[in-house]
Each structure stands twice: as C-alpha cells, then as structure tokens.
Amino acid sequence: MNKWNKNMDSIYNISDGLLVSKIAVVVWIFLIYIGTVVLQYIEKPLFIQSIVFTIAILIYILFYWYSRLLTDRRKWVYLLAQGSLLFISSFLVPHGSPIIMAGLLPLLVSQSIAIFENSLKVIIVFIGAYALYCVAIWLNYGLKELPVFILLFFFNVTIVNFYTVIYNRQVNARLRMKYYLQELETAHRKVEDLTLSNERQRMARDLHDTLAQGLAGLIMQLEAVDAHLQRGNTNRSHEIIQQSMIRARETLKNARTAIDDLRSDSIEDTDFYREVLKMITDFKETALIEVNDHIEPIKQLSALTMEHSLYIISECLANVAKHSQAKMVNITIKKVNKYLVIELIDNGIGFKINSIGKHSGKYGLLGLKERVRLVGGRIEMNSNPGKGTKISITVPI
C-alpha cells in the first residue's frame, strides 16, 4: 500500500489536471478580491487598508500555489495561516468581509478534504472556519445580521465541497489510470526480459542439438578411424570417413537452419539499408534486369515499418521480374521530412490499373496495398499497357 501511495504521489506532482485546477482557483480568488474591494469602495473607501488587504491576498495566493510543498509536514500550520489571513482581511475591508469570508473559507474546507482524507479532521477544519466566519460577521455587522450570512456561508460550503468531492474523484481516477498504465509498462518490460531469457535458452538448445551433438559424433567417428588405421583396416576407415562427411554436411545444414531462424525472428537487429542493397543484388543476379538505384541510409525505423517496407520492396521487385518484361528499373528510397518514400519505375509492358485483382499475378499488388495500409502509408500506381509502371509508396516514420 505504501508503494502504491509513493507512486501516486510521484504522478500527482506532474498531473496537468492539478495545474489547471490551481489556475481556476486563483482566478476564483481574484474574483473574490475584486468583489470585496468594489463593495468596500462603494460603502466607504479605505485606501491604506485596501493596499494591506491586497498584500494579504497575494500572500494567500502564494501559500495556496505552493500548498503541496507546505502541507507535506505542516498541514495544520498551513490551514491556520490561511484562515488567519482571511480573518485579518475581514477587518481590513469590513464592508467586503462577507464576500471574502463566504467565498474563501469554503475553499479552505475543500482543501482540507484533499489534504487529510480523514472525515474527523475535515469536520474540525469546518468548525474552525465556521467559528472564524461567525466572529468576523458578528464584529463587523452585529448579531442581527448573522443568521442571513450563516445561510450564505452554508450554501457556499455545500456548493464548493460538492464540486471538490466530484473533482477529486475524477482526478484520483485519472491518477489511478496512470499508475496502472505504468504498472502495465513495467509488466511489459518484464515480459520482454523473460522473452529474451527464453530466446537465449532456445539458442542454447539449438546450438546443443546441432553443433555440439554433431561435433561430438564427428570426434567419436574420427577416434574410430584412428583406431582402425592403427590396425591397418583401411577399408573400414574409408567407410567411417564417408559417414563422417555426410554427418558434417548435415550438421552444417542444421546449424545454418538454426541461424536463419534466429535472424528471421530479430527484425529489430536488421540493417534496413544493407537488406535493401542485398535484395537489389539478388534481383540483378536472378532477373538479369538493369537496375538504377538511389538508396539513402535510413535509420530509426520501427520494427513494424521495417518489416513491412522490406516486404513491399521485395514484392515490387518480384512483380517486375515476373510480369513486367522490363529491361530496366529505377529504384529510389529516401526520407522526406517524416516519411519513408519508396519509388519503383520500370520500362516494361505495363497493365491496366482497373484489372488489379481480376487476373492471377495481380494479387501481389493487392497484398502491397494491404501492407501499406497496415503501416498507415499511401500507395500510388501509374501504369498503361506498353508504357511501363510507376509505383510510389509513402510511409510515416
């Protein structure tokens, strides 16, 4: 429970909602101040007292703004100081005292709700505020006017504290949501660490099942060959060597398969620039099509964007090789502002755009559109029979 409270406090300090709330309260205090000064001025101008009252309100606002810091260890001192400022202010501007006392004392009570979170202590604060209010009204207006002002006080306390309770519930719900999100992120990181640990164990198992066992078998066979050679049994030695060669090839094949599996599962470690160049090199060797490439090294691609972008480029090149009958293809990959731009232009036979999906061999283009949609990108295709094809893809980075 203490850990939860500490986390809640750390979030509480950075909550934007509390800053907005403080600004709103300061505006309310300013309005109360204006109303008090105006009422006092209408009844009887008191310039010197008004200046002192202004200073007292500024101190009150300053204390309120740093209330979180001041109430960490001295909650009662803070409330007593704020109540005293209001009580003294009621005598500096006596004709405006009902406004300041009825407007700001309920605010002090509402603060106590957030400060203490204890009903008994809040009741004590309310009784103290009520006593200050009654004494101030009694001394400034007399006992005859007290009942009317008491009703005004209770009305304001009800409204302000109702709003405070509702607002605090909303803020606490928001803070709990932030806390649970942080806990979820922590759990996610733990899952990632666990996944990494499991992956290491899988690597260890793969190495054991391929290289370790294969090499152990080869050592045993070589030891057998050595024993047969010492006895002059060359025929048997030759047979074992042939078996060892077959076993060595199988071990190498299994090791390569394991390595390929590891590589395919770690897209985050892939160098996008090198993968694209390798893709283009393989395309040149297999398709025998001239390629003019303009590839910019692009870093900081997310795993999702990199995975789908490599697939998109691979599928575009495959379509050129299979269907375009082109002699040349221009490939441009660059970063423009916050977007990855992929452009391929070939001089092949082209096709009708509206025929996509209607014939076999065009479903790869439908797959391209789906991949681009998954990464929030945009694809444009321009092609006509006999005039080649241009595909432009824009993906947000």
C-alpha positions as CSV (number, residue, x, y, z in Angstrom):
1,M,0.0,0.0,0.0
2,N,2.9,2.4,0.8
3,K,4.5,1.6,-2.6
4,W,1.2,2.5,-4.2
5,N,0.9,5.8,-2.3
6,K,4.5,6.7,-3.3
7,N,3.8,6.1,-7.0
8,M,0.6,8.0,-6.7
9,D,2.5,11.0,-5.2
10,S,5.0,11.0,-8.0
11,I,2.3,11.1,-10.6
12,Y,0.3,13.7,-8.6
13,N,3.2,16.1,-8.8
14,I,3.2,16.1,-12.6
15,S,-0.5,15.9,-13.2
16,D,-1.7,18.5,-15.7
17,G,-5.1,18.4,-14.2
18,L,-3.9,19.8,-10.9
19,L,-2.2,22.7,-12.6
20,V,-5.5,23.6,-14.4
21,S,-7.3,23.3,-11.0
22,K,-4.9,25.7,-9.3
23,I,-5.3,28.2,-12.1
24,A,-9.0,28.0,-11.8
25,V,-8.9,28.5,-8.0
26,V,-6.5,31.5,-8.4
27,V,-9.0,33.1,-10.8
28,W,-11.7,32.5,-8.3
29,I,-9.7,34.2,-5.5
30,F,-9.0,37.1,-7.8
31,L,-12.8,37.5,-8.5
32,I,-13.4,37.4,-4.7
33,Y,-10.8,40.0,-4.2
34,I,-12.3,42.3,-6.9
35,G,-15.8,41.9,-5.4
36,T,-14.5,42.6,-1.9
37,V,-12.6,45.8,-2.9
38,V,-15.6,47.1,-5.0
39,L,-18.1,46.6,-2.2
40,Q,-15.8,48.2,0.3
41,Y,-15.2,51.1,-2.1
42,I,-19.0,51.6,-2.6
43,E,-19.6,51.7,1.2
44,K,-16.5,53.5,2.4
45,P,-13.2,53.8,0.5
46,L,-10.2,52.7,2.6
47,F,-7.1,53.1,0.5
48,I,-4.4,52.1,3.0
49,Q,-6.4,49.1,4.3
50,S,-7.1,48.1,0.8
51,I,-3.4,48.0,0.0
52,V,-2.7,45.9,3.1
53,F,-5.6,43.7,2.1
54,T,-4.1,43.3,-1.4
55,I,-0.8,42.2,0.1
56,A,-2.6,39.7,2.4
57,I,-4.4,38.2,-0.7
58,L,-1.2,37.9,-2.6
59,I,0.4,36.0,0.3
60,Y,-2.7,33.8,0.5
61,I,-2.4,33.0,-3.2
62,L,1.3,32.3,-2.8
63,F,0.7,29.9,0.0
64,Y,-2.1,28.2,-2.0
65,W,0.1,27.8,-5.1
66,Y,2.8,26.0,-3.0
67,S,0.3,24.2,-0.8
68,R,1.5,20.8,-1.9
69,L,5.0,21.6,-0.6
70,L,3.8,23.4,2.5
71,T,1.4,20.7,3.6
72,D,3.8,17.8,3.4
73,R,4.8,18.2,7.0
74,R,2.8,21.1,8.4
75,K,-0.8,20.6,7.4
76,W,-2.3,22.3,10.4
77,V,0.1,25.2,10.3
78,Y,-0.8,25.9,6.7
79,L,-4.6,25.8,7.3
80,L,-4.2,28.0,10.4
81,A,-2.1,30.5,8.5
82,Q,-4.5,30.7,5.6
83,G,-7.5,31.1,8.0
84,S,-5.7,33.8,9.9
85,L,-5.0,35.8,6.7
86,L,-8.7,35.6,5.8
87,F,-9.8,36.6,9.3
88,I,-7.5,39.6,9.4
89,S,-8.5,40.6,5.9
90,S,-12.2,40.7,7.0
91,F,-11.3,43.6,9.4
92,L,-9.2,45.4,6.8
93,V,-12.2,45.7,4.5
94,P,-15.1,45.2,6.9
95,H,-17.9,46.0,4.4
96,G,-16.5,43.4,2.0
97,S,-15.9,40.8,4.7
98,P,-19.0,38.7,3.8
99,I,-17.6,38.2,0.3
100,I,-14.2,37.2,1.3
101,M,-15.2,35.0,4.2
102,A,-18.1,33.3,2.4
103,G,-16.0,32.9,-0.8
104,L,-12.7,31.7,0.5
105,L,-13.4,29.9,3.8
106,P,-15.3,27.1,2.0
107,L,-12.3,26.8,-0.3
108,L,-10.2,26.2,2.8
109,V,-12.6,23.5,3.9
110,S,-12.4,21.9,0.5
111,Q,-8.6,21.9,0.6
112,S,-8.7,20.0,3.9
113,I,-10.6,17.2,2.2
114,A,-7.7,16.7,-0.2
115,I,-5.0,17.3,2.4
116,F,-6.3,15.0,5.2
117,E,-8.6,12.4,3.6
118,N,-10.0,12.0,7.1
119,S,-13.6,12.9,8.0
120,L,-12.9,13.9,11.6
121,K,-10.1,16.3,10.7
122,V,-12.2,17.8,7.9
123,I,-15.0,18.4,10.4
124,I,-12.6,20.1,12.8
125,V,-11.5,22.4,9.9
126,F,-15.1,23.1,9.1
127,I,-15.9,24.0,12.7
128,G,-12.9,26.3,12.8
129,A,-13.8,28.0,9.6
130,Y,-17.4,28.4,10.7
131,A,-16.2,30.0,14.0
132,L,-14.0,32.4,12.2
133,Y,-16.8,33.3,9.9
134,C,-19.3,33.9,12.7
135,V,-16.9,36.1,14.7
136,A,-16.0,38.2,11.7
137,I,-19.6,38.8,10.7
138,W,-20.6,39.5,14.3
139,L,-17.9,42.0,14.9
140,N,-18.4,43.7,11.5
141,Y,-22.2,43.6,11.2
142,G,-23.6,42.6,14.6
143,L,-25.7,39.7,15.8
144,K,-28.9,40.7,13.9
145,E,-27.3,40.1,10.5
146,L,-25.6,36.9,11.5
147,P,-28.4,34.4,10.6
148,V,-28.6,35.6,7.0
149,F,-24.9,35.4,6.5
150,I,-24.8,32.0,8.1
151,L,-27.2,30.7,5.4
152,L,-24.9,32.2,2.7
153,F,-21.9,30.5,4.3
154,F,-23.6,27.1,4.4
155,F,-24.8,27.5,0.8
156,N,-21.2,28.3,-0.4
157,V,-19.7,25.4,1.6
158,T,-22.2,23.0,0.1
159,I,-21.5,24.1,-3.5
160,V,-17.7,24.3,-3.2
161,N,-17.3,21.0,-1.3
162,F,-19.7,19.1,-3.7
163,Y,-17.6,20.3,-6.6
164,T,-14.4,19.4,-4.7
165,V,-15.5,15.8,-3.9
166,I,-16.6,15.2,-7.6
167,Y,-13.4,16.8,-8.9
168,N,-11.1,14.8,-6.5
169,R,-12.8,11.6,-7.6
170,Q,-12.1,12.4,-11.2
171,V,-8.5,13.3,-10.5
172,N,-8.0,10.2,-8.4
173,A,-9.5,8.0,-11.2
174,R,-7.1,9.6,-13.7
175,L,-4.1,9.1,-11.4
176,R,-5.0,5.5,-10.8
177,M,-5.3,5.0,-14.5
178,K,-1.8,6.5,-15.0
179,Y,-0.5,4.3,-12.2
180,Y,-1.9,1.2,-13.7
181,L,-0.5,2.2,-17.1
182,Q,2.9,2.5,-15.5
183,E,2.4,-0.9,-13.9
184,L,1.4,-2.3,-17.2
185,E,4.5,-0.9,-18.9
186,T,6.6,-2.4,-16.1
187,A,5.0,-5.8,-16.6
188,H,5.5,-5.5,-20.4
189,R,9.2,-4.8,-19.8
190,K,9.4,-7.9,-17.6
191,V,7.7,-10.0,-20.3
192,E,10.3,-8.7,-22.8
193,D,13.1,-9.6,-20.4
194,L,11.5,-13.1,-19.9
195,T,11.2,-13.4,-23.7
196,L,14.8,-12.6,-24.1
197,S,15.8,-15.1,-21.5
198,N,13.6,-17.8,-23.2
199,E,15.2,-16.9,-26.6
200,R,18.7,-17.4,-25.1
201,Q,17.7,-20.7,-23.8
202,R,16.3,-21.6,-27.2
203,M,19.6,-20.6,-28.8
204,A,21.5,-22.8,-26.3
205,R,19.2,-25.7,-27.1
206,D,19.7,-25.2,-30.9
207,L,23.4,-25.0,-30.6
208,H,23.4,-28.1,-28.4
209,D,21.2,-30.0,-30.8
210,T,23.1,-29.0,-33.9
211,L,26.8,-28.1,-33.4
212,A,27.5,-29.7,-30.1
213,Q,26.0,-33.1,-30.8
214,G,27.2,-33.1,-34.4
215,L,30.8,-32.3,-33.4
216,A,30.7,-34.9,-30.6
217,G,29.6,-37.5,-33.2
218,L,32.4,-36.4,-35.5
219,I,35.0,-36.7,-32.8
220,M,33.9,-40.2,-32.0
221,Q,34.0,-41.2,-35.6
222,L,37.5,-39.7,-36.0
223,E,38.7,-41.6,-33.0
224,A,37.3,-44.8,-34.5
225,V,39.1,-44.1,-37.8
226,D,42.3,-43.6,-35.9
227,A,41.9,-46.9,-34.2
228,H,41.2,-48.8,-37.5
229,L,44.2,-47.2,-39.2
230,Q,46.5,-48.3,-36.4
231,R,45.2,-51.9,-37.0
232,G,45.6,-51.4,-40.8
233,N,41.9,-51.6,-41.5
234,T,41.8,-49.0,-44.3
235,N,38.5,-50.2,-45.8
236,R,36.6,-49.7,-42.6
237,S,38.4,-46.4,-42.1
238,H,37.3,-45.2,-45.5
239,E,33.6,-46.1,-44.8
240,I,33.7,-44.2,-41.5
241,I,35.2,-41.2,-43.2
242,Q,32.4,-41.2,-45.8
243,Q,29.8,-41.4,-43.0
244,S,31.6,-38.5,-41.2
245,M,31.4,-36.3,-44.3
246,I,27.7,-36.9,-44.6
247,R,27.3,-36.2,-40.9
248,A,29.3,-33.0,-41.2
249,R,27.1,-31.8,-44.0
250,E,24.0,-32.5,-42.0
251,T,25.4,-30.7,-39.0
252,L,26.3,-27.6,-41.2
253,K,22.8,-27.7,-42.7
254,N,21.2,-27.8,-39.3
255,A,23.4,-25.0,-38.0
256,R,22.5,-22.8,-40.9
257,T,18.8,-23.5,-40.4
258,A,19.0,-22.6,-36.8
259,I,20.9,-19.3,-37.6
260,D,18.4,-18.4,-40.3
261,D,15.6,-19.0,-37.8
262,L,17.3,-16.7,-35.3
263,R,17.8,-14.0,-37.9
264,S,14.2,-14.1,-39.1
265,D,12.9,-13.6,-35.5
266,S,15.1,-10.5,-34.8
267,I,13.9,-7.8,-37.3
268,E,15.0,-5.1,-34.8
269,D,18.6,-6.0,-35.4
270,T,18.2,-5.8,-39.2
271,D,20.1,-3.0,-41.1
272,F,17.4,-1.7,-43.5
273,Y,20.0,-0.2,-45.9
274,R,22.0,-3.4,-46.2
275,E,19.0,-5.5,-46.6
276,V,17.7,-3.4,-49.4
277,L,21.1,-3.5,-51.2
278,K,21.2,-7.3,-50.7
279,M,17.7,-7.5,-52.2
280,I,18.7,-5.5,-55.2
281,T,21.9,-7.5,-55.7
282,D,19.9,-10.8,-55.7
283,F,17.4,-9.3,-58.1
284,K,20.1,-8.3,-60.5
285,E,21.6,-11.8,-60.5
286,T,18.3,-13.7,-60.9
287,A,16.2,-11.4,-63.1
288,L,19.1,-10.1,-65.4
289,I,17.4,-6.7,-65.4
290,E,19.4,-3.4,-65.3
291,V,18.8,-1.5,-62.0
292,N,19.5,2.1,-61.3
293,D,19.2,2.5,-57.6
294,H,19.3,5.6,-55.4
295,I,19.1,4.4,-51.8
296,E,19.6,6.6,-48.8
297,P,20.8,5.1,-45.5
298,I,17.7,5.4,-43.2
299,K,17.9,4.7,-39.5
300,Q,15.4,4.7,-36.6
301,L,12.7,2.7,-38.4
302,S,10.4,0.8,-36.2
303,A,10.3,-3.0,-36.4
304,L,6.8,-2.9,-37.9
305,T,7.7,-0.3,-40.5
306,M,11.0,-2.1,-41.4
307,E,9.3,-5.5,-41.7
308,H,6.5,-4.3,-44.0
309,S,8.8,-1.9,-46.0
310,L,11.2,-4.8,-46.8
311,Y,8.3,-6.9,-47.8
312,I,6.9,-4.1,-50.0
313,I,10.2,-3.7,-51.8
314,S,10.7,-7.4,-52.2
315,E,7.1,-7.8,-53.7
316,C,7.6,-4.9,-56.1
317,L,10.9,-6.4,-57.4
318,A,9.2,-9.8,-57.7
319,N,6.4,-8.3,-59.7
320,V,8.9,-6.6,-62.0
321,A,10.7,-9.9,-62.6
322,K,7.6,-12.0,-63.1
323,H,5.3,-9.8,-65.1
324,S,6.8,-6.6,-66.4
325,Q,9.2,-7.9,-69.1
326,A,11.2,-4.8,-68.4
327,K,14.8,-4.1,-69.4
328,M,15.5,-1.5,-66.7
329,V,14.1,-0.5,-63.4
330,N,14.8,2.6,-61.3
331,I,14.6,2.3,-57.6
332,T,14.6,5.3,-55.2
333,I,14.3,5.0,-51.4
334,K,14.7,8.2,-49.4
335,K,13.5,10.1,-46.3
336,V,11.4,13.2,-47.0
337,N,10.5,15.1,-43.8
338,K,9.0,12.4,-41.5
339,Y,8.2,9.9,-44.3
340,L,9.9,7.0,-46.0
341,V,9.4,7.3,-49.7
342,I,9.8,4.2,-51.9
343,E,9.5,4.6,-55.7
344,L,10.0,2.0,-58.5
345,I,9.8,2.8,-62.2
346,D,10.2,0.1,-64.9
347,N,10.0,0.3,-68.7
348,G,8.0,-2.9,-69.1
349,I,4.8,-3.8,-70.8
350,G,2.6,-2.2,-68.1
351,F,-1.0,-3.1,-67.3
352,K,-4.4,-1.7,-66.8
353,I,-4.9,-0.3,-63.2
354,N,-8.5,-1.4,-63.1
355,S,-7.5,-5.0,-63.8
356,I,-5.8,-5.4,-60.4
357,G,-7.2,-8.5,-58.6
358,K,-9.1,-9.8,-61.7
359,H,-6.2,-11.9,-63.0
360,S,-3.7,-14.2,-61.4
361,G,-0.4,-12.4,-60.9
362,K,-2.1,-9.2,-59.8
363,Y,-2.9,-10.3,-56.3
364,G,0.6,-9.3,-55.2
365,L,-0.4,-5.7,-55.9
366,L,-3.4,-6.2,-53.6
367,G,-1.0,-7.5,-51.0
368,L,1.1,-4.4,-51.4
369,K,-1.9,-2.2,-50.8
370,E,-2.7,-4.1,-47.6
371,R,0.8,-3.9,-46.3
372,V,0.9,-0.1,-47.0
373,R,-2.4,0.3,-45.1
374,L,-1.1,-1.6,-42.1
375,V,1.7,0.9,-41.6
376,G,-0.5,3.9,-42.2
377,G,1.1,4.7,-45.6
378,R,-0.2,5.7,-49.0
379,I,0.4,4.0,-52.4
380,E,0.1,5.4,-55.9
381,M,0.2,3.2,-59.1
382,N,0.5,4.6,-62.6
383,S,0.6,2.2,-65.5
384,N,-0.7,1.8,-69.0
385,P,-0.2,-1.1,-71.4
386,G,3.1,-0.7,-73.3
387,K,4.2,2.3,-71.2
388,G,5.8,0.7,-68.1
389,T,4.8,1.1,-64.4
390,K,5.4,3.5,-61.7
391,I,4.7,2.7,-58.0
392,S,5.2,5.4,-55.3
393,I,4.8,4.5,-51.7
394,T,4.9,6.9,-48.7
395,V,5.1,5.5,-45.2
396,P,5.2,7.6,-42.0
397,I,8.4,7.0,-39.9
